[in-house]
């Protein structure tokens, strides 16, 4: 009886074809995601150097300078995240002020405020927002407000609660005032951590552009 070699030969051909497809497959935008996010935050931390803004949550708007040297516009600062939910020691988020308004009202933890915002991942993908602001890939941002990307007449602000935001955001906004603009870089351990959230993958560092409007009274 003659044996058939058709099926084994077909399997070998399919195996080679599958291997070839694997070799030519383009890398995913999320390959080595945790390592890439670590590297992104490391670069931000290196640029920040010894610039820190740390204080123990004053509960009054009367504090004008929070005991700190005034921030230099466009320069990165590390801000302590004081949510008390970590056992990893002091945790920081990183931010730069793009527009200053010393006469604005400082935001408190209990405030709601109108805001334009844009949130992006390290690869520039937008995961949330209500205007075409700056993202993670924007390194050279003009400090002249007239030359910046700004909300248009077609954009609508959102009313947002400071206390309802992830820790890496809420502690920065308590340094901010109405009429200001901030870029915030959030390490994943003070963001969504090892869990995904909606369109945000696990281990994602987040970049936010916030244009802060008026406080919304109850």
SULTASUL-V661782 format. One record per residue. N is the residue number from 1. RES is the residue in one letter. OMEGA is omega as a letter, one per 40 degrees, with the letter a starting at -180 (999 if undefined). D_CENTER is the distance of its C-alpha to the mean C-alpha in Angstrom with 2 decimals. Layout:
BEGIN
n={N	N}
res={RES	RES}
omega={OMEGA	OMEGA}
d_center={D_CENTER	D_CENTER}
END
This chain:
BEGIN
n={1	2	3	4	5	6	7	8	9	10	11	12	13	14	15	16	17	18	19	20	21	22	23	24	25	26	27	28	29	30	31	32	33	34	35	36	37	38	39	40	41	42	43	44	45	46	47	48	49	50	51	52	53	54	55	56	57	58	59	60	61	62	63	64	65	66	67	68	69	70	71	72	73	74	75	76	77	78	79	80	81	82	83	84	85	86	87	88	89	90	91	92	93	94	95	96	97	98	99	100	101	102	103	104	105	106	107	108	109	110	111	112	113	114	115	116	117	118	119	120	121	122	123	124	125	126	127	128	129	130	131	132	133	134	135	136	137	138	139	140	141	142	143	144	145	146	147	148	149	150	151	152	153	154	155	156	157	158	159	160	161	162	163	164	165	166	167	168	169	170	171	172	173	174	175	176	177	178	179	180	181	182	183	184	185	186	187	188	189	190	191	192	193	194	195	196	197	198	199	200	201	202	203	204	205	206	207	208	209	210	211	212	213	214	215	216	217	218}
res={X	X	X	X	X	X	X	X	X	X	X	X	X	X	X	X	X	X	X	X	X	X	X	X	X	X	X	X	X	X	X	X	X	X	X	X	X	X	X	X	X	X	X	X	X	X	X	X	X	X	X	X	X	X	X	X	X	X	X	X	X	X	X	X	X	X	X	X	X	X	X	X	X	X	X	X	X	X	X	X	X	X	X	X	X	X	X	X	X	X	X	X	X	X	X	X	X	X	X	X	X	X	X	X	X	X	X	X	X	X	X	X	X	X	X	X	X	X	X	X	X	X	X	X	X	X	X	X	X	X	X	X	X	X	X	X	X	X	X	X	X	X	X	X	X	X	X	X	X	X	X	X	X	X	X	X	X	X	X	X	X	X	X	X	X	X	X	X	X	X	X	X	X	X	X	X	X	X	X	X	X	X	X	X	X	X	X	X	X	X	X	X	X	X	X	X	X	X	X	X	X	X	X	X	X	X	X	X	X	X	X	X	X	X	X	X	X	X}
omega={a	i	i	i	a	a	i	a	i	i	i	a	i	i	i	a	i	i	i	i	i	a	a	a	i	i	i	i	a	i	i	a	a	a	a	i	i	a	i	a	i	i	i	a	i	i	a	i	a	i	a	i	a	i	a	i	i	a	a	i	a	i	a	a	i	i	a	i	a	i	i	a	i	a	a	i	i	a	a	i	a	a	i	a	a	i	a	a	a	i	a	i	a	a	i	i	i	i	a	i	a	i	i	i	a	a	i	i	a	a	i	a	i	a	i	a	i	i	a	i	a	i	i	i	i	i	i	i	i	i	a	a	a	a	a	a	a	a	a	a	a	a	i	a	a	a	a	i	a	i	i	i	a	a	i	i	i	i	a	i	i	a	a	a	i	a	a	i	a	a	i	a	i	i	a	i	i	a	a	i	a	i	a	i	a	i	a	a	i	i	i	i	a	i	i	i	a	a	i	i	i	i	a	i	a	i	i	i	a	i	a	i	a	i	a	i	i	999}
d_center={69.82	67.38	63.79	60.93	58.17	56.20	53.65	52.80	52.56	50.22	47.96	47.86	47.02	44.20	42.81	42.87	41.24	38.40	37.87	37.88	35.24	33.02	33.56	32.74	29.72	26.64	23.70	20.96	17.53	16.42	19.16	18.55	15.02	14.68	16.35	14.28	10.98	13.05	14.31	11.11	10.20	13.96	14.08	11.63	13.74	16.86	16.19	15.57	18.98	20.67	18.82	18.17	17.93	19.33	21.55	22.87	21.71	24.51	25.48	27.00	26.07	28.97	26.99	26.41	24.97	23.89	26.09	23.87	24.65	23.14	19.88	20.44	18.64	16.31	16.39	13.68	14.30	13.64	13.71	15.33	14.10	17.47	17.35	20.33	19.44	19.11	22.07	20.30	20.99	18.75	15.01	12.63	9.20	9.18	9.53	12.05	14.23	15.37	18.01	20.12	22.31	24.37	26.51	23.79	23.65	21.34	19.23	20.42	19.10	21.59	20.73	19.84	18.86	18.71	15.44	14.38	10.75	8.95	6.04	6.31	6.89	8.32	11.52	10.60	11.28	10.30	10.12	10.55	11.60	14.91	15.28	14.98	12.60	10.83	8.34	7.54	11.34	12.42	13.83	16.70	15.92	19.18	19.62	22.41	21.19	23.93	22.53	18.91	17.67	18.43	18.83	22.22	25.06	24.16	20.71	20.72	18.57	17.50	18.75	16.08	16.94	15.29	16.71	15.54	11.80	10.27	11.40	8.44	8.25	12.03	13.19	11.61	13.04	16.34	16.63	16.21	19.08	19.95	20.16	17.35	14.24	11.16	8.17	5.69	4.37	4.53	7.56	8.83	11.74	10.22	8.22	10.59	12.44	15.25	15.48	14.36	13.54	14.85	13.59	10.79	12.78	13.38	11.89	8.58	5.86	2.49	2.26	4.42	8.08	10.40	14.16	15.94	19.37	22.17	22.35	23.91	27.00	28.30}
END
